[in-house]
């Protein structure tokens, strides 16, 4: 039996509320704290998040795209797409540096509320574009919504880590992130040769954790909701998994926290998954 969609629509308001509460309590020193996102400070990261929300509202609500996004680049290639995204992000953060933290909070409250309303207005079952880290094919809109939810959650975690605030790791808010990440398993196993019916499994331990299994069928892989013996199992704790899959840490840096059972060659593509565009 196939897995049900990742349902995050009604979680966006709570994510927005929690983020505004976090931003409203930041001190001047905390706004300038470094993050794991390259050279970006907390303020830079919030500026980036504001720009992402602006882009999503413009695209989903208004059907408008940045007309200069692909200038001079071939975005049909992975490298070209990443270069265009990196350039757009860098240009936005550089151009918005004059915004004060106080004004940034005010803008984020308005834009964030509009972003939430936009996400809630999307028909989750309509066909949309691909979520590139989960595969190149068009995907249902619920997967797009799940991707946006994970990005909002991840960056909020980056800021919480930077300023020493507790993360949003309760099951209600965090399990959908893990469930969305797991949708990348079949794409990451695409080059793994295995007999028909072979299973590979990801197990995440902790309050928000779960188990996801992919089965080889018709020369491809599919996620299934069945508890059958697996040829390879990767077990990660919930504090590690989001950092690992978003390049916050590398597998070689946390090898003692990665438990691999069975075929290591089949497990490796799961360990090396990247669930962001990076």
HELIX and SHEET records of a PDB file:
HELIX    1   1 UNK A    9  UNK A   11  5                                   3    
HELIX    2   2 UNK A   12  UNK A   24  1                                  13    
HELIX    3   3 UNK A   28  UNK A   31  1                                   4    
HELIX    4   4 UNK A   42  UNK A   56  1                                  15    
HELIX    5   5 UNK A   57  UNK A   61  3                                   5    
HELIX    6   6 UNK A   78  UNK A   95  1                                  18    
HELIX    7   7 UNK A  101  UNK A  121  1                                  21    
HELIX    8   8 UNK A  132  UNK A  134  5                                   3    
HELIX    9   9 UNK A  141  UNK A  163  1                                  23    
HELIX   10  10 UNK A  171  UNK A  182  1                                  12    
HELIX   11  11 UNK A  185  UNK A  188  1                                   4    
HELIX   12  12 UNK A  238  UNK A  245  1                                   8    
HELIX   13  13 UNK A  251  UNK A  253  5                                   3    
HELIX   14  14 UNK A  255  UNK A  257  5                                   3    
HELIX   15  15 UNK A  264  UNK A  271  1                                   8    
SHEET    1   A 2 UNK A 127  UNK A 128  0                                        
SHEET    2   A 2 UNK A 139  UNK A 140 -1                                        
SHEET    1   B 5 UNK A 220  UNK A 224  0                                        
SHEET    2   B 5 UNK A 210  UNK A 217 -1                                        
SHEET    3   B 5 UNK A 199  UNK A 205 -1                                        
SHEET    4   B 5 UNK A 232  UNK A 237  1                                        
SHEET    5   B 5 UNK A 259  UNK A 262 -1                                        
END                                                                             
